[in-house]
């Protein structure tokens, strides 16, 4: 039994060490994955810092150079690397959630389960040891009482054979021997009972309790091994899931290199900086042998004309092909620029002025409509309050028309065409005045639907509206005043109410909004504080 106990204790120690080493392995793997996630996060952070460092700033010279394919390709590479950094961050996030957090939680459960099983084994062993102590005590008591009983029997027999002993002494000795024998029999029965109990519990311990505990520990360890193996596989799957997107990023980088067109970049550079000057002609030969026949005015010329003189340059300047440019003053007519560059700058200026003029004309038309609405519905606003804006808009239009005519004349002098975008949606008469009839007929398709809707509002909404798709909100607005929204196409609002902006003001003084319940309509722009999304 002692040998068996030793072997069992040795097996328990082996199982204890093995399960503990398994839990230590899980803990090591969790630490390994955590360090790997930190590496991925730092790597992604460094990539993002690199892309931010080398990305051109808005409005900088580098951003203007992106018209060249090699500059654009570099910008595409930075964008792809930024997306690549996002995928590395996704790897770190998935590893932290699916492996580190999950295995850490599972590790705590395993530790608690292992502690429970070992505690059950210890309790079973302590119970068996307690039963064995009771058996040993009953055995020793039986042995002691049996010896006392033998001594009492021997003493009674000796007293019975003693001729000098009285009958009372013999009876007393026999009674004492009988009592000891009875006690010894009781101890014997108790010892037998304890022995039976111990054997039964020992059999339960070795054949049922410990095998069941060992089986549970085995199942726990196998589940631990399986979970750890799944963690190994998940480690690879986390990388594999983002490989297609990383592959697309790398393909984008390769595509950026393939899209570089050196010939086209040269053409763009030439087109951007060509001067438009005519090449100088050949220098004529001056025959000095015919000096007698030369006119007096010609005899005063001592040297032939060089190429710099033919171009009107200063004779004292040194002709250099590559020299540092002096920073020239940007005059209003761009006369300091070469002819070709001057024409481009003038055309660009004309286009910008035309766009501003178009906005002012749209705003003038919208103010006129708002004035009509206020005159028909005084509760919506005072028509006189629009007079300063109408006057300011008219002044801006006259100023822009003057500038437009001035730049068009300069462009005509430079040999360019006076095309501009101002004729796209509104027409001007010969003296630059706005023609409302042609403006109404030539309205662009993009604003036709809204103009029709606004016209319907101002004519008490006799037309039907077409169903439109639900547009995503582009901002929010807070009502400054109460608006009844009694006209068709409008929507009522209360002071302080927050609504979603669906369509911003196009210059007519109305903004399209939507409630949370889906109701949509127009409100006066001046009745709300509007905040658009960036």
C-alpha positions as CSV (number, residue, x, y, z in Angstrom):
1,X,0.0,0.0,0.0
2,X,2.9,2.4,0.8
3,X,4.5,1.6,-2.5
4,X,1.2,2.2,-4.3
5,X,0.7,5.5,-2.5
6,X,4.2,6.5,-3.6
7,X,3.5,5.7,-7.2
8,X,0.2,7.6,-7.1
9,X,1.8,10.6,-5.5
10,X,4.5,10.5,-8.2
11,X,1.8,10.4,-10.9
12,X,0.0,13.3,-9.3
13,X,3.2,15.3,-9.3
14,X,3.8,14.5,-13.0
15,X,0.3,15.5,-13.9
16,X,0.5,18.7,-11.8
17,X,3.8,19.7,-13.5
18,X,2.5,18.9,-17.0
19,X,-0.7,20.8,-16.7
20,X,1.2,23.8,-15.2
21,X,3.7,23.8,-18.0
22,X,0.7,23.7,-20.5
23,X,-0.8,26.8,-18.9
24,X,2.6,28.5,-19.0
25,X,2.9,27.7,-22.7
26,X,-0.5,29.4,-23.3
27,X,0.6,32.4,-21.3
28,X,3.9,32.6,-23.3
29,X,2.0,32.5,-26.6
30,X,-0.3,35.3,-25.4
31,X,2.7,37.5,-24.5
32,X,4.2,36.6,-27.9
33,X,1.1,37.8,-29.8
34,X,0.9,40.9,-27.7
35,X,4.4,41.9,-28.6
36,X,3.7,41.1,-32.2
37,X,0.6,43.4,-32.2
38,X,2.8,46.2,-30.7
39,X,5.3,45.7,-33.6
40,X,2.4,45.9,-36.1
41,X,1.0,49.0,-34.5
42,X,4.4,50.7,-34.4
43,X,5.0,49.7,-38.0
44,X,1.7,51.1,-39.1
45,X,2.3,54.3,-37.2
46,X,5.7,54.7,-38.8
47,X,4.1,54.2,-42.3
48,X,1.5,56.8,-41.6
49,X,4.1,59.3,-40.4
50,X,6.1,58.6,-43.6
51,X,3.1,59.2,-45.9
52,X,2.2,62.3,-44.0
53,X,5.8,63.6,-44.1
54,X,6.2,63.2,-47.9
55,X,2.6,64.1,-48.9
56,X,2.5,67.5,-50.6
57,X,0.8,70.2,-48.6
58,X,-2.3,71.9,-50.0
59,X,-1.5,74.7,-52.3
60,X,2.2,74.0,-52.3
61,X,4.5,73.8,-55.3
62,X,4.6,70.0,-55.0
63,X,0.8,69.8,-55.3
64,X,0.9,71.9,-58.5
65,X,3.6,69.5,-59.9
66,X,1.2,66.6,-59.6
67,X,0.1,67.2,-63.2
68,X,3.2,65.3,-64.2
69,X,2.7,61.5,-64.2
70,X,5.9,60.8,-62.2
71,X,4.8,63.2,-59.4
72,X,1.2,61.7,-59.5
73,X,2.6,58.2,-59.3
74,X,4.6,59.1,-56.2
75,X,1.4,60.5,-54.7
76,X,-0.5,57.3,-55.6
77,X,2.3,55.3,-53.9
78,X,1.9,57.3,-50.7
79,X,-1.9,56.7,-50.8
80,X,-1.4,53.0,-51.2
81,X,1.1,52.9,-48.4
82,X,-1.4,54.7,-46.2
83,X,-4.0,51.9,-47.0
84,X,-1.3,49.3,-46.4
85,X,-0.7,50.8,-42.9
86,X,-4.4,50.5,-42.3
87,X,-4.2,46.8,-43.0
88,X,-1.3,46.4,-40.6
89,X,-3.4,48.1,-38.0
90,X,-6.3,45.7,-38.8
91,X,-3.9,42.7,-38.2
92,X,-2.9,44.1,-34.8
93,X,-6.5,44.7,-33.8
94,X,-7.7,41.3,-34.9
95,X,-4.8,39.6,-33.1
96,X,-5.5,41.5,-29.9
97,X,-9.2,40.7,-29.9
98,X,-9.3,37.2,-31.3
99,X,-6.1,35.8,-29.8
100,X,-4.8,37.8,-26.9
101,X,-8.1,38.7,-25.2
102,X,-9.8,35.3,-26.0
103,X,-6.8,33.2,-24.8
104,X,-6.3,35.3,-21.7
105,X,-9.9,34.7,-20.7
106,X,-9.7,31.0,-21.5
107,X,-6.4,30.8,-19.5
108,X,-8.1,32.1,-16.4
109,X,-10.9,29.5,-16.8
110,X,-8.3,26.7,-17.2
111,X,-6.4,27.8,-14.1
112,X,-9.6,27.7,-12.1
113,X,-10.6,24.3,-13.5
114,X,-7.2,22.9,-12.8
115,X,-7.3,24.2,-9.2
116,X,-10.7,22.6,-8.7
117,X,-9.6,19.2,-10.0
118,X,-6.4,19.2,-7.9
119,X,-8.5,20.2,-4.8
120,X,-10.8,17.3,-5.4
121,X,-7.9,14.9,-5.6
122,X,-6.4,16.3,-2.4
123,X,-9.8,16.0,-0.6
124,X,-10.1,12.4,-1.7
125,X,-6.6,11.6,-0.6
126,X,-7.2,13.2,2.8
127,X,-10.4,11.3,3.2
128,X,-8.6,8.0,2.5
129,X,-5.8,8.9,4.9
130,X,-8.4,9.7,7.6
131,X,-10.1,6.4,7.1
132,X,-6.7,4.6,7.3
133,X,-5.9,6.3,10.6
134,X,-9.2,5.1,12.0
135,X,-8.4,1.6,10.8
136,X,-4.9,1.8,12.3
137,X,-6.3,3.0,15.7
138,X,-8.9,0.3,15.8
139,X,-6.3,-2.3,14.9
140,X,-3.9,-1.2,17.7
141,X,-6.8,-1.1,20.2
142,X,-7.8,-4.6,19.2
143,X,-4.2,-5.8,19.6
144,X,-3.9,-4.1,23.0
145,X,-7.3,-5.4,24.3
146,X,-6.6,-8.9,23.0
147,X,-3.3,-9.1,25.0
148,X,-5.1,-7.8,28.1
149,X,-7.7,-10.5,27.6
150,X,-5.0,-13.2,27.2
151,X,-3.3,-12.0,30.4
152,X,-6.6,-12.0,32.3
153,X,-7.4,-15.6,31.1
154,X,-3.9,-16.8,32.1
155,X,-4.3,-15.1,35.5
156,X,-7.8,-16.7,36.1
157,X,-6.4,-20.1,35.1
158,X,-3.5,-19.7,37.5
159,X,-5.8,-18.5,40.3
160,X,-8.0,-21.6,39.7
161,X,-5.1,-23.9,40.1
162,X,-3.8,-22.1,43.1
163,X,-4.8,-24.2,46.2
164,X,-4.4,-21.2,48.5
165,X,-6.9,-19.0,46.5
166,X,-10.4,-18.7,47.7
167,X,-13.4,-19.3,45.7
168,X,-14.2,-15.6,45.6
169,X,-10.8,-14.9,44.2
170,X,-11.3,-17.5,41.5
171,X,-14.7,-16.1,40.5
172,X,-13.3,-12.6,40.4
173,X,-10.4,-13.6,38.2
174,X,-12.8,-15.5,35.8
175,X,-15.2,-12.5,35.6
176,X,-12.2,-10.2,34.9
177,X,-11.0,-12.6,32.1
178,X,-14.5,-12.9,30.7
179,X,-14.9,-9.0,30.6
180,X,-11.5,-8.6,28.9
181,X,-12.4,-11.2,26.4
182,X,-15.7,-9.5,25.7
183,X,-13.9,-6.1,25.2
184,X,-11.4,-7.7,22.9
185,X,-14.2,-9.2,20.8
186,X,-15.8,-5.8,20.5
187,X,-12.5,-4.3,19.4
188,X,-12.1,-7.1,16.9
189,X,-15.5,-6.4,15.5
190,X,-14.8,-2.7,15.3
191,X,-11.4,-3.4,13.6
192,X,-13.1,-5.6,11.1
193,X,-15.7,-2.9,10.4
194,X,-13.1,-0.3,10.0
195,X,-11.1,-2.6,7.7
196,X,-14.1,-3.2,5.5
197,X,-14.8,0.5,5.4
198,X,-11.2,1.4,4.5
199,X,-11.1,-1.3,1.8
200,X,-14.3,0.0,0.3
201,X,-13.1,3.6,0.3
202,X,-9.6,2.6,-1.0
203,X,-11.3,0.7,-3.8
204,X,-13.4,3.8,-4.5
205,X,-10.3,6.0,-4.4
206,X,-8.1,4.0,-6.7
207,X,-10.8,2.7,-9.1
208,X,-13.3,5.6,-9.3
209,X,-12.3,8.9,-7.8
210,X,-8.7,9.3,-8.9
211,X,-9.3,7.9,-12.4
212,X,-12.2,10.3,-12.8
213,X,-10.0,13.2,-11.6
214,X,-7.2,12.1,-13.9
215,X,-9.7,11.8,-16.8
216,X,-11.0,15.4,-16.2
217,X,-7.4,16.7,-16.0
218,X,-6.7,14.9,-19.3
219,X,-9.8,16.4,-20.9
220,X,-8.8,19.8,-19.7
221,X,-5.3,19.5,-21.0
222,X,-6.5,18.2,-24.4
223,X,-8.9,21.1,-24.6
224,X,-6.1,23.5,-23.7
225,X,-3.9,21.9,-26.5
226,X,-6.7,22.2,-29.0
227,X,-7.4,25.8,-28.1
228,X,-3.8,26.7,-28.4
229,X,-3.6,25.0,-31.8
230,X,-6.6,27.1,-32.9
231,X,-4.7,30.1,-31.8
232,X,-1.7,29.1,-33.9
233,X,-4.0,28.7,-37.0
234,X,-5.8,32.0,-36.2
235,X,-2.4,33.7,-36.1
236,X,-1.8,32.7,-39.8
237,X,-5.5,33.4,-40.8
238,X,-5.3,36.9,-39.5
239,X,-2.4,37.6,-41.8
240,X,-4.0,35.7,-44.7
241,X,-7.3,37.6,-44.5
242,X,-5.7,41.0,-45.3
243,X,-3.3,39.5,-48.0
244,X,-5.8,40.2,-50.9
245,X,-6.1,43.9,-49.9
246,X,-2.3,44.2,-49.3
247,X,-1.9,42.6,-52.7
248,X,-4.2,45.2,-54.2
249,X,-2.1,47.9,-52.5
250,X,1.1,46.5,-54.0
251,X,-0.7,46.2,-57.4
252,X,-1.6,49.9,-57.1
253,X,2.0,50.7,-56.5
254,X,3.1,48.7,-59.5
255,X,0.3,50.4,-61.5
256,X,1.5,53.8,-60.4
257,X,4.9,53.0,-61.8
258,X,3.5,51.6,-65.0
259,X,1.4,54.8,-65.5
260,X,4.4,57.0,-65.6
261,X,4.8,58.5,-69.1
262,X,8.0,60.3,-69.6
263,X,7.0,61.6,-73.0
264,X,3.8,63.0,-71.8
265,X,5.5,64.7,-68.8
266,X,7.9,66.4,-71.3
267,X,4.9,67.5,-73.4
268,X,3.1,68.9,-70.3
269,X,6.3,70.8,-69.2
270,X,6.8,72.2,-72.7
271,X,3.1,73.2,-73.0
272,X,3.2,74.7,-69.5
273,X,6.3,76.9,-70.0
274,X,6.6,77.5,-73.7
275,X,7.1,81.2,-74.4
276,X,5.6,81.8,-77.8
277,X,8.5,83.9,-79.0
278,X,9.5,83.7,-82.7
279,X,13.0,82.4,-83.3
280,X,15.4,85.1,-84.5
281,X,16.1,85.2,-88.3
282,X,19.5,84.9,-89.9
283,X,21.9,87.8,-89.6
284,X,22.3,89.5,-92.9
285,X,25.8,90.0,-94.4
286,X,27.0,93.5,-94.4
287,X,29.4,94.3,-97.2
288,X,31.9,96.8,-96.0
289,X,33.8,96.7,-99.3
290,X,31.0,98.9,-100.8
291,X,31.6,101.6,-98.3
292,X,31.7,104.3,-101.0
293,X,28.1,103.6,-102.0
294,X,26.8,103.4,-98.5
295,X,24.7,106.2,-97.2
296,X,26.0,108.5,-94.6
297,X,23.5,107.2,-92.1
298,X,24.7,103.7,-92.6
299,X,28.4,104.6,-92.3
300,X,27.9,105.5,-88.7
301,X,27.1,101.9,-87.8
302,X,30.3,100.3,-86.5
303,X,29.1,96.7,-85.6
304,X,26.6,94.3,-87.0
305,X,23.4,93.7,-85.0
306,X,23.6,90.6,-82.8
307,X,20.7,88.3,-81.7
308,X,20.3,90.1,-78.4
309,X,19.7,93.4,-80.2
310,X,17.3,91.8,-82.6
311,X,15.2,90.7,-79.5
312,X,15.3,94.1,-78.0
313,X,17.6,93.2,-75.2
314,X,20.1,95.4,-73.4
315,X,23.5,95.2,-75.1
316,X,25.4,95.1,-71.8
317,X,23.6,91.9,-70.6
318,X,25.4,88.6,-70.9
319,X,23.5,86.0,-72.9
320,X,23.0,82.9,-70.7
321,X,20.7,80.0,-71.5
322,X,20.4,78.7,-67.9
323,X,20.4,81.6,-65.4
324,X,18.6,82.3,-62.3
325,X,15.3,84.0,-62.9
326,X,14.7,87.3,-61.2
327,X,11.3,87.5,-59.4
328,X,9.2,89.5,-61.7
329,X,6.3,91.6,-60.6
330,X,2.9,90.2,-61.5
331,X,1.2,93.1,-63.3
332,X,-2.5,93.2,-64.0
333,X,-2.2,92.6,-67.7
334,X,0.5,89.9,-67.4
335,X,2.7,91.8,-69.8
336,X,5.8,90.6,-68.1
337,X,5.1,87.0,-69.3
338,X,6.0,85.5,-72.6
339,X,3.1,85.6,-75.2
340,X,1.9,82.0,-74.8
341,X,2.0,82.2,-71.0
342,X,0.3,85.5,-71.0
343,X,-2.6,84.2,-73.2
344,X,-3.0,81.3,-70.7
345,X,-3.1,83.5,-67.7
346,X,-5.5,85.9,-69.3
347,X,-7.8,83.1,-70.3
348,X,-7.7,81.7,-66.8
349,X,-8.5,85.1,-65.4
350,X,-11.4,85.5,-67.8
351,X,-12.8,82.1,-66.7
352,X,-12.6,83.0,-63.0
353,X,-14.3,86.3,-63.5
354,X,-17.0,84.6,-65.6
355,X,-17.7,82.2,-62.8
356,X,-18.0,85.0,-60.3
357,X,-20.2,86.9,-62.6
358,X,-22.4,83.8,-63.0
359,X,-22.8,83.5,-59.2
360,X,-23.7,87.1,-58.9
361,X,-26.3,86.8,-61.6
362,X,-27.8,83.7,-59.9
363,X,-27.9,85.6,-56.6
364,X,-29.5,88.6,-58.2
365,X,-32.2,86.3,-59.7
366,X,-32.8,84.6,-56.3
367,X,-33.0,88.0,-54.5
368,X,-35.6,89.1,-57.0
369,X,-37.7,86.0,-56.4
370,X,-37.3,86.4,-52.6
371,X,-38.5,90.0,-52.9
372,X,-41.6,88.9,-54.8
373,X,-42.3,86.3,-52.1
374,X,-41.9,88.9,-49.3
375,X,-44.2,91.3,-51.2
376,X,-46.9,88.5,-51.5
377,X,-46.4,87.2,-48.0
378,X,-45.3,90.0,-45.7
379,X,-45.2,87.7,-42.7
380,X,-42.2,85.9,-44.2
381,X,-40.0,89.0,-44.3
382,X,-39.6,92.7,-45.2
383,X,-38.9,93.3,-48.9
384,X,-37.0,96.5,-48.1
385,X,-34.5,94.5,-46.1
386,X,-33.3,93.0,-49.4
387,X,-32.6,96.3,-51.1
388,X,-28.9,96.6,-49.8
389,X,-28.2,93.1,-51.0
390,X,-29.8,93.8,-54.4
391,X,-27.8,97.0,-54.8
392,X,-24.6,95.4,-53.8
393,X,-25.1,92.5,-56.2
394,X,-25.8,94.9,-59.1
395,X,-22.6,96.8,-58.3
396,X,-20.6,93.6,-58.2
397,X,-22.1,92.5,-61.6
398,X,-21.1,95.9,-63.2
399,X,-17.6,95.7,-61.7
400,X,-17.2,92.1,-62.9
401,X,-18.5,92.9,-66.4
402,X,-16.0,95.8,-66.7
403,X,-13.1,93.5,-65.6
404,X,-14.3,90.9,-68.0
405,X,-14.3,93.3,-71.0
406,X,-10.9,94.6,-70.0
407,X,-9.3,91.1,-69.9
408,X,-11.0,90.1,-73.1
409,X,-9.5,93.1,-74.9
410,X,-6.1,92.2,-73.5
411,X,-6.5,88.6,-74.7
412,X,-7.5,89.8,-78.1
413,X,-4.4,91.9,-78.2
414,X,-2.3,88.9,-77.2
415,X,-3.8,86.9,-80.1
416,X,-6.1,84.6,-78.1
417,X,-9.8,83.8,-78.2
418,X,-12.2,85.4,-75.8
419,X,-14.1,82.3,-74.9
420,X,-15.5,82.1,-71.4
421,X,-18.0,80.1,-69.4
422,X,-20.3,83.1,-68.8
423,X,-22.4,82.1,-71.8
424,X,-23.1,78.6,-70.6
425,X,-26.2,79.3,-68.5
426,X,-27.0,83.0,-68.9
427,X,-26.7,85.2,-71.9
428,X,-25.5,88.8,-72.1
429,X,-26.5,91.5,-74.6
430,X,-24.1,93.6,-76.4
431,X,-23.5,96.1,-73.6
432,X,-23.2,93.5,-70.9
433,X,-26.7,93.7,-69.5
434,X,-28.5,90.7,-68.3
435,X,-31.3,89.4,-70.5
436,X,-33.9,87.7,-68.2
437,X,-35.9,86.1,-71.1
438,X,-32.9,84.3,-72.6
439,X,-31.6,83.5,-69.1
440,X,-34.9,81.7,-68.3
441,X,-34.9,79.8,-71.5
442,X,-31.2,78.7,-71.4
443,X,-31.1,77.5,-67.9
444,X,-28.9,74.4,-67.4
445,X,-30.3,70.9,-66.9
446,X,-28.6,70.7,-63.6
447,X,-30.6,73.5,-62.0
448,X,-33.8,73.1,-64.1
449,X,-35.5,70.9,-61.6
450,X,-34.9,73.2,-58.7
451,X,-35.9,76.3,-60.6
452,X,-39.1,74.6,-61.6
453,X,-39.7,73.8,-57.9
454,X,-39.0,77.3,-56.7
455,X,-41.2,78.8,-59.5
456,X,-44.0,76.5,-58.4
457,X,-43.6,77.8,-54.8
458,X,-43.9,81.4,-55.9
459,X,-47.0,80.7,-58.0
460,X,-48.9,79.1,-55.1
461,X,-47.6,75.6,-56.2
462,X,-49.9,74.6,-59.0
463,X,-47.4,72.0,-60.4
464,X,-46.9,68.5,-59.1
465,X,-43.5,67.3,-57.8
466,X,-41.6,64.4,-59.0
467,X,-40.5,61.8,-56.6
468,X,-36.8,61.9,-55.9
469,X,-34.3,59.5,-54.2
470,X,-33.7,60.0,-50.5
471,X,-30.5,62.0,-50.4
472,X,-27.9,61.7,-47.6
473,X,-27.8,64.6,-45.2
474,X,-25.0,67.1,-45.8
475,X,-25.3,68.9,-42.5
476,X,-27.6,70.1,-39.8
477,X,-29.5,73.3,-39.0
478,X,-31.1,74.9,-35.9
479,X,-34.2,77.0,-36.3
480,X,-33.9,80.6,-35.2
481,X,-37.5,81.5,-35.7
482,X,-40.9,79.7,-36.0
483,X,-41.9,79.0,-39.7
484,X,-45.4,77.9,-40.4
485,X,-44.6,76.1,-43.7
486,X,-48.1,76.7,-45.0
487,X,-47.2,76.7,-48.7
488,X,-46.8,73.5,-50.6
489,X,-43.2,72.3,-50.8
490,X,-42.2,74.0,-47.6
491,X,-42.0,72.4,-44.1
492,X,-42.9,73.9,-40.8
493,X,-40.4,74.3,-37.9
494,X,-40.3,75.5,-34.4
495,X,-37.6,77.8,-32.8
496,X,-34.7,75.7,-31.6
497,X,-35.7,72.6,-33.6
498,X,-32.8,70.7,-35.2
499,X,-33.2,69.4,-38.8
500,X,-30.9,67.6,-41.3
501,X,-29.8,69.6,-44.3
502,X,-30.4,67.7,-47.5
503,X,-29.7,70.4,-50.1
504,X,-27.9,73.7,-49.5
505,X,-29.0,77.1,-50.6
506,X,-28.4,77.5,-54.3
507,X,-28.7,81.3,-54.1
508,X,-32.5,81.6,-54.0
509,X,-32.7,81.9,-50.2
510,X,-34.2,78.5,-49.6
511,X,-32.6,75.4,-48.0
512,X,-34.0,71.9,-48.3
513,X,-34.2,70.0,-44.9
514,X,-35.5,66.7,-43.5
515,X,-36.9,65.7,-40.2
516,X,-36.1,62.4,-38.4
517,X,-39.5,61.0,-39.5
518,X,-38.6,61.5,-43.2
519,X,-40.6,64.7,-43.9
520,X,-38.8,67.0,-46.3
521,X,-39.3,70.5,-47.5
522,X,-37.8,74.0,-47.9
523,X,-37.2,76.6,-45.3
524,X,-35.9,80.2,-45.6
525,X,-32.1,80.1,-45.2
526,X,-32.2,83.2,-43.0
527,X,-34.5,81.5,-40.5
528,X,-31.9,78.9,-39.4
529,X,-28.3,78.5,-38.4
530,X,-26.8,76.0,-40.9
531,X,-23.7,73.8,-40.3
532,X,-22.5,71.7,-43.3
533,X,-20.4,68.6,-42.9
534,X,-16.7,68.9,-43.9
